[in-house]
Amino acid sequence: MTIYVGNLSYRATEEDLKAVFSEYGTVSRVVLPTDRETGRMRGFAFVDMTEDAQEDAAIAELDGADWMGRQLRVNKAKPKEGPSRGGTKRNGGF
């Protein structure tokens, strides 16, 4: 399972997120998506932990928590659905 972490401060780093989530278990991966054009962080992240029980505990404790001046939104990440918005004419895009 992957955890979605929203409403992040733009100052947050992978190391910051690892430190917070490691209080609940072993963090196996942190992804901080950035804007392709500006390179700026997009204000959300994805965190993977080694065990589901650890992820559930982190979600329960951190959802709504104040961190770096922002109220976090933490929940199970939803799988990406449907085609991307960058389609071509051949497959029904623009």
C-alpha positions as CSV (number, residue, x, y, z in Angstrom):
1,M,0.0,0.0,0.0
2,T,1.1,3.5,-0.6
3,I,0.3,6.5,1.6
4,Y,-0.8,9.8,0.0
5,V,0.4,12.9,2.0
6,G,-1.3,16.1,0.9
7,N,-1.2,19.8,1.8
8,L,2.6,19.6,2.4
9,S,4.8,22.6,3.0
10,Y,6.9,23.4,-0.1
11,R,9.9,23.3,2.3
12,A,9.4,19.6,3.1
13,T,12.1,17.2,1.9
14,E,12.3,13.4,1.5
15,E,14.4,13.3,4.7
16,D,11.8,15.3,6.6
17,L,9.1,12.8,5.6
18,K,11.2,9.8,6.3
19,A,11.9,11.1,9.8
20,V,8.2,11.7,10.6
21,F,7.0,8.4,9.1
22,S,9.8,6.3,10.6
23,E,8.3,7.0,14.0
24,Y,5.6,4.4,12.9
25,G,7.8,1.9,11.2
26,T,10.3,1.3,8.4
27,V,9.9,3.7,5.4
28,S,10.8,1.9,2.1
29,R,10.2,4.8,-0.3
30,V,9.3,8.5,-0.4
31,V,8.3,10.2,-3.6
32,L,8.0,14.0,-3.8
33,P,6.5,14.9,-7.3
34,T,7.8,18.1,-8.9
35,D,6.3,20.3,-11.6
36,R,7.9,19.5,-14.9
37,E,8.2,23.1,-16.0
38,T,9.3,24.8,-12.8
39,G,10.9,21.9,-10.9
40,R,9.0,23.1,-7.8
41,M,7.5,20.6,-5.4
42,R,3.8,20.1,-6.0
43,G,2.7,20.0,-2.4
44,F,2.1,16.3,-2.0
45,A,4.1,13.1,-1.6
46,F,3.8,9.3,-1.6
47,V,5.2,7.2,1.2
48,D,5.6,3.4,1.3
49,M,6.3,1.5,4.5
50,T,7.2,-2.1,4.9
51,E,4.1,-3.3,6.7
52,D,0.4,-2.4,6.3
53,A,-0.1,-2.2,10.1
54,Q,2.6,0.5,10.2
55,E,1.0,2.4,7.4
56,D,-2.4,2.2,9.1
57,A,-0.9,3.6,12.3
58,A,0.8,6.5,10.5
59,I,-2.4,7.4,8.6
60,A,-4.4,7.3,11.9
61,E,-1.9,9.5,13.7
62,L,-0.9,12.0,11.0
63,D,-4.1,12.7,9.1
64,G,-5.1,16.2,10.2
65,A,-1.8,16.8,12.1
66,D,-0.2,20.2,12.0
67,W,3.3,19.9,10.4
68,M,5.5,22.7,9.2
69,G,2.6,25.1,9.5
70,R,0.2,23.0,7.4
71,Q,-2.6,20.6,8.3
72,L,-1.7,17.3,6.6
73,R,-4.1,15.1,4.7
74,V,-2.9,11.5,5.0
75,N,-4.7,8.6,3.5
76,K,-4.3,5.5,1.4
77,A,-3.3,6.4,-2.1
78,K,-5.8,5.6,-4.8
79,P,-4.6,3.9,-7.9
80,K,-4.1,6.1,-11.0
81,E,-7.2,5.7,-13.2
82,G,-8.0,6.3,-16.8
83,P,-5.8,7.7,-19.6
84,S,-3.4,10.5,-18.9
85,R,-4.4,14.0,-20.2
86,G,-1.5,14.0,-22.7
87,G,-3.2,11.8,-25.3
88,T,-2.7,11.9,-29.0
89,K,-5.2,12.2,-31.8
90,R,-4.7,8.5,-32.6
91,N,-5.9,7.3,-29.2
92,G,-8.7,9.9,-28.7
93,G,-6.7,12.7,-27.2
94,F,-6.6,16.3,-28.4
